[in-house]
Amino acid sequence: MMIAVQLDKKADFDRLWKWSNTNVQYKAGLRTGYFAWKMNTTGAVQDSNSASDGEEWFVTALFFAAARWGNGDGIFNYRLEAQNILDAMLSKTDSTDSRSVVTNMFNKIGKLIFLRCLKAII
C-alpha cells in the first residue's frame, strides 16, 4: 500500500486496502482494529498475533492516501480508517485469552511503538 500511494496508483492501493480490511483486520474481540500478522495466499490466518510495525505501516499509508487523494466513503475514508487503527493501537489494555496475548502497542512512558520482538526484553 505504501508503494502504491507513493506511485499514485489509487486503484491498486484501494484493492490492497479492501483485501486487507476485509481479510486481515479483526472486526471483533480482543484484537478489534488490529491485523493478523501472517496470512497465506488464500486468506487463511497462519499467525493471529499482531505486529506493531504492520499496524504502523497501515496507518501511515492511509494517512498518505488521505493527503494524496482525499477521503471517500466507508473504508475509503482513509483518514478515519487510519485514525481508528491508531486509536486501537493506543487504547488496548494488556489482556490474554486461551490462545494469545493482546497488548497496547505504545510504551506511554518512552512514547515509542513497541516492537513485538523487543517487548519481552524491555
C-alpha positions in Angstrom: 0.0 0.0 0.0 2.8 2.4 0.8 4.4 1.9 -2.6 1.0 2.3 -4.3 0.3 5.6 -2.6 3.8 6.9 -3.4 3.5 5.9 -7.1 0.0 7.5 -7.3 -1.7 4.1 -8.1 -5.0 4.7 -6.4 -6.8 1.7 -7.9 -4.0 -0.7 -6.7 -4.0 0.9 -3.3 -7.8 0.6 -2.9 -7.7 -3.1 -3.9 -4.9 -3.8 -1.4 -6.7 -1.9 1.3 -10.0 -3.5 0.6 -8.5 -7.0 0.8 -6.5 -6.2 3.9 -9.5 -4.6 5.6 -11.8 -7.5 4.7 -9.5 -10.4 5.3 -6.7 -9.4 7.7 -8.2 -6.8 10.1 -10.0 -8.0 13.2 -13.5 -6.7 13.5 -14.5 -8.2 16.9 -12.9 -9.5 20.0 -9.8 -8.5 21.9 -7.9 -7.7 18.7 -10.5 -5.4 17.2 -8.7 -2.9 14.9 -5.5 -4.9 14.8 -4.4 -7.1 11.8 -3.3 -10.7 11.7 0.4 -10.9 11.4 0.6 -13.7 8.9 -1.8 -15.0 6.2 -1.4 -17.5 3.4 -2.3 -16.7 -0.2 -5.9 -18.0 0.2 -6.5 -15.5 3.1 -6.4 -18.0 5.9 -4.7 -16.8 9.1 -1.4 -18.5 9.8 -0.5 -16.4 12.9 -3.2 -14.4 14.7 -0.8 -12.2 16.6 -0.4 -8.6 15.5 2.8 -6.8 14.7 3.1 -3.2 15.7 5.2 -2.3 12.6 2.5 -3.7 10.4 -0.2 -1.5 12.0 2.2 1.4 11.8 2.6 0.9 8.0 -1.2 0.6 7.5 -1.8 3.9 9.5 0.9 5.8 7.6 -0.1 4.6 4.2 -3.8 5.5 4.9 -2.8 9.0 6.1 -0.7 9.5 3.0 -3.6 8.3 0.8 -5.9 10.8 2.5 -3.4 13.6 1.8 -2.9 12.5 -1.8 -6.4 11.6 -2.9 -8.8 12.9 -0.3 -11.3 10.7 1.6 -14.1 8.7 0.1 -16.9 6.8 1.8 -16.8 3.7 4.1 -13.5 2.0 4.2 -12.2 4.5 1.7 -12.4 7.3 4.2 -8.6 6.8 4.6 -8.1 9.3 7.4 -10.9 7.9 9.5 -9.6 4.3 9.0 -6.1 5.4 9.9 -7.3 7.1 13.0 -9.4 4.1 14.0 -6.3 1.8 13.8 -4.2 4.3 15.7 -6.8 4.6 18.4 -6.8 0.8 18.7 -3.0 0.8 19.0 -3.2 3.4 21.7 -6.1 2.1 23.7 -5.8 -1.6 24.2 -5.2 -2.8 27.7 -2.9 -5.8 28.1 -5.1 -9.0 28.2 -4.9 -12.6 27.4 -7.2 -15.3 26.2 -6.5 -19.0 25.9 -4.7 -18.6 22.6 -2.9 -15.3 22.6 -1.8 -12.1 24.3 -3.1 -8.7 23.2 -1.2 -5.6 24.2 -1.2 -1.8 23.8 1.3 -1.1 21.0 2.8 2.0 22.6 5.2 2.5 25.5 3.4 5.5 27.0 6.4 6.4 29.2 9.0 6.3 26.4 6.5 7.4 23.8 7.7 4.7 21.4 5.9 1.9 19.5 6.7 -1.5 21.0 8.2 -3.9 18.5 6.9 -7.4 19.3 10.3 -9.0 19.5 11.6 -6.3 21.8 8.7 -6.0 24.2 9.7 -9.2 26.0 13.2 -7.8 26.6 12.0 -4.3 27.7 
